[in-house]
Amino acid sequence: MKTPSCPAPSRREANRQSRREAIVDVAAQSFLEQGYAGTTMSAIAATLGGSKGTLWSYFESKEVLFGAVIERVTDAFRAQLSLILNPDDGVEAALRRFCEKFLRKVTSPEAIAIHRLVVGEANRFPEIGRIFYARAPQQTQRLLADFIEGAMERDELRRDDALTAARQLTALVMYGGHQQMLMGLIDALTPEAIEAEVDRAMATFLRAYAA
């Protein structure tokens, strides 16, 4: 029996989606180059060659548009988590793979630039801190916590609060090279440095949670 295929989007829907992506592209560049305060809906509309009314028909505010930028940056990584965090691979192997992918993600040039933007402007614009946290760290930690909770239920890890454990593991992975990159002390992490960071994070985490 054939599985019914999803209907192809209409030309109008495809054009609208393409326009939305173009708006997010321009907004992402503006946020990173001009900062949150320096980015305006008027300037984005001018760059796109349209009216503010058209822009607002897609995004009702700069805050909502910033959320769309963060969502796109984090979507692909979250989609990978179900493959990365596979219990059939064994808890240690899955967590090690998560740590490596996670560290590569958060130390990418785009991720570092966004993190600096949020840290630099969240005091004046608390909404960007809330948006970033809800769409990036919080979602990643919850997905990781679900995996850890399953491992605890199977007695593969010591039973404790899974969300706390997830937060601790992500903090362990980010404490070294990621902080140095945020401060501009180093430009990038070598593959050898990433492996060493992951080894240290995993060793500490397993000392605390190994069953």
NORVENTA-V832707 format. One record per run of one state. SS is the DSSP state (alpha for helix, beta for strand, coil for the rest). FROM is the first residue (numbers start at 1). TO is the last residue. If there is no record, write none. Layout:
BEGIN
SS&FROM&TO / SS&FROM&TO
END
This chain:
BEGIN
coil&1&10 / alpha&11&38 / coil&39&40 / alpha&41&48 / coil&49&51 / alpha&52&58 / coil&59&61 / alpha&62&84 / coil&85&86 / alpha&87&89 / coil&90&90 / alpha&91&106 / coil&107&108 / alpha&109&121 / coil&122&125 / alpha&126&135 / coil&136&136 / alpha&137&153 / coil&154&156 / beta&157&157 / coil&158&161 / alpha&162&174 / coil&175&176 / alpha&177&182 / coil&183&190 / alpha&191&209 / beta&210&210 / coil&211&211
END
